[in-house]
Amino acid sequence: MECTVSWTGSAGTRSGMGFVAETGSGHVLSMDGAPDAANPANGGLNLAPRPMETVLAGTGGCTAYDVVLILKRGRHDVRGCSVKLTSERAEVDPKVFTAIHMQFTVTGKGIPAAAVERAIAMSHEKYCSASIMLGKTARITTGFEIVEA
């Protein structure tokens, strides 16, 4: 796996904190920093997600992918899955994630709660490399609800 991240600056200038990532699979992801009122040249323009937001989003994608795949392999009639992630970060640099809660909503027909609970556990204990890495610094908790389709 590879990725190239390049500083774009803002509006073609070399100020600001905009970056573009091109992934090994050929996709592009923009990132930007928060505006800095005290020193505008060092801040972003708020035109894209922050890099740490993309880490959190990628983790959500990784675990949701696992949960759907595990449920489908178990022949459950899963029709939707979303996960809302809320997090806390350390106050000082490096501002690592210290707590992450993942609240899953799984939609389907006749999916047993035990199957969803098992899929989430398998993702976090074995398959989701992103959440397993973040679990080295953050306390990760989960919850779920099932919506009958």
GIQUI-V424306 format. One record per residue. RES is the residue in one letter. PSI is psi in whole degrees, -180 to 180 (NA if undefined). OMEGA is omega as a letter, one per 40 degrees, with the letter a starting at -180 (NA if undefined). NEAR is the number of other ideal C-beta (glycine too) atoms within 10 Angstrom. Layout:
res=RES psi=PSI omega=OMEGA near=NEAR
res=RES psi=PSI omega=OMEGA near=NEAR
This chain:
res=M psi=141 omega=i near=5
res=E psi=164 omega=i near=7
res=C psi=139 omega=i near=11
res=T psi=125 omega=i near=9
res=V psi=127 omega=a near=13
res=S psi=139 omega=i near=10
res=W psi=127 omega=i near=10
res=T psi=-16 omega=a near=19
res=G psi=-161 omega=i near=14
res=S psi=130 omega=i near=18
res=A psi=43 omega=i near=10
res=G psi=-6 omega=i near=6
res=T psi=169 omega=i near=10
res=R psi=41 omega=i near=9
res=S psi=170 omega=a near=13
res=G psi=179 omega=a near=22
res=M psi=42 omega=i near=23
res=G psi=142 omega=i near=20
res=F psi=151 omega=i near=18
res=V psi=134 omega=i near=15
res=A psi=132 omega=i near=15
res=E psi=119 omega=a near=14
res=T psi=164 omega=i near=13
res=G psi=-23 omega=i near=9
res=S psi=5 omega=i near=8
res=G psi=13 omega=i near=6
res=H psi=156 omega=a near=9
res=V psi=139 omega=i near=8
res=L psi=126 omega=i near=17
res=S psi=147 omega=i near=13
res=M psi=153 omega=i near=20
res=D psi=163 omega=i near=21
res=G psi=170 omega=i near=19
res=A psi=148 omega=i near=11
res=P psi=146 omega=i near=14
res=D psi=100 omega=a near=13
res=A psi=-33 omega=a near=7
res=A psi=-32 omega=a near=7
res=N psi=81 omega=a near=7
res=P psi=-30 omega=a near=13
res=A psi=-22 omega=a near=11
res=N psi=-3 omega=a near=12
res=G psi=171 omega=i near=18
res=G psi=-176 omega=i near=19
res=L psi=6 omega=i near=17
res=N psi=41 omega=a near=12
res=L psi=-6 omega=a near=15
res=A psi=171 omega=i near=18
res=P psi=154 omega=i near=15
res=R psi=154 omega=i near=15
res=P psi=-41 omega=a near=15
res=M psi=-26 omega=i near=14
res=E psi=-36 omega=i near=13
res=T psi=-32 omega=i near=15
res=V psi=-45 omega=i near=16
res=L psi=-44 omega=i near=20
res=A psi=-41 omega=i near=14
res=G psi=-37 omega=i near=14
res=T psi=-42 omega=i near=26
res=G psi=-42 omega=i near=20
res=G psi=-41 omega=a near=13
res=C psi=-48 omega=a near=20
res=T psi=-37 omega=i near=26
res=A psi=-40 omega=i near=20
res=Y psi=-48 omega=i near=14
res=D psi=-47 omega=a near=22
res=V psi=-46 omega=i near=29
res=V psi=-46 omega=a near=19
res=L psi=-44 omega=i near=15
res=I psi=-43 omega=i near=21
res=L psi=-42 omega=i near=21
res=K psi=-42 omega=i near=13
res=R psi=-27 omega=i near=9
res=G psi=7 omega=i near=13
res=R psi=32 omega=i near=8
res=H psi=148 omega=a near=19
res=D psi=71 omega=i near=12
res=V psi=132 omega=a near=23
res=R psi=-10 omega=i near=14
res=G psi=153 omega=i near=11
res=C psi=129 omega=i near=20
res=S psi=156 omega=i near=12
res=V psi=127 omega=i near=21
res=K psi=123 omega=a near=11
res=L psi=130 omega=i near=18
res=T psi=144 omega=a near=11
res=S psi=163 omega=i near=18
res=E psi=147 omega=i near=12
res=R psi=158 omega=i near=16
res=A psi=150 omega=a near=12
res=E psi=-29 omega=a near=7
res=V psi=159 omega=i near=7
res=D psi=141 omega=e near=6
res=P psi=133 omega=a near=7
res=K psi=68 omega=a near=10
res=V psi=160 omega=i near=13
res=F psi=134 omega=i near=21
res=T psi=-22 omega=i near=13
res=A psi=137 omega=i near=13
res=I psi=129 omega=i near=22
res=H psi=133 omega=i near=15
res=M psi=116 omega=i near=25
res=Q psi=110 omega=a near=14
res=F psi=144 omega=i near=22
res=T psi=115 omega=a near=15
res=V psi=128 omega=i near=25
res=T psi=137 omega=i near=16
res=G psi=-172 omega=i near=20
res=K psi=118 omega=i near=10
res=G psi=29 omega=i near=10
res=I psi=122 omega=i near=21
res=P psi=144 omega=i near=11
res=A psi=-38 omega=a near=11
res=A psi=-34 omega=i near=8
res=A psi=-41 omega=i near=20
res=V psi=-45 omega=i near=23
res=E psi=-42 omega=i near=13
res=R psi=-42 omega=a near=15
res=A psi=-43 omega=i near=28
res=I psi=-45 omega=i near=24
res=A psi=-44 omega=i near=13
res=M psi=-40 omega=i near=15
res=S psi=-49 omega=a near=26
res=H psi=-22 omega=a near=19
res=E psi=-24 omega=a near=11
res=K psi=-41 omega=a near=11
res=Y psi=-39 omega=a near=17
res=C psi=97 omega=a near=25
res=S psi=-34 omega=a near=11
res=A psi=-49 omega=a near=18
res=S psi=-31 omega=i near=23
res=I psi=-41 omega=i near=17
res=M psi=-48 omega=a near=13
res=L psi=-26 omega=i near=20
res=G psi=-11 omega=i near=16
res=K psi=-24 omega=i near=8
res=T psi=-20 omega=a near=14
res=A psi=145 omega=i near=20
res=R psi=116 omega=a near=11
res=I psi=126 omega=i near=19
res=T psi=157 omega=a near=12
res=T psi=158 omega=i near=18
res=G psi=166 omega=i near=12
res=F psi=159 omega=i near=17
res=E psi=151 omega=i near=11
res=I psi=130 omega=i near=17
res=V psi=121 omega=i near=12
res=E psi=128 omega=a near=9
res=A psi=NA omega=NA near=12
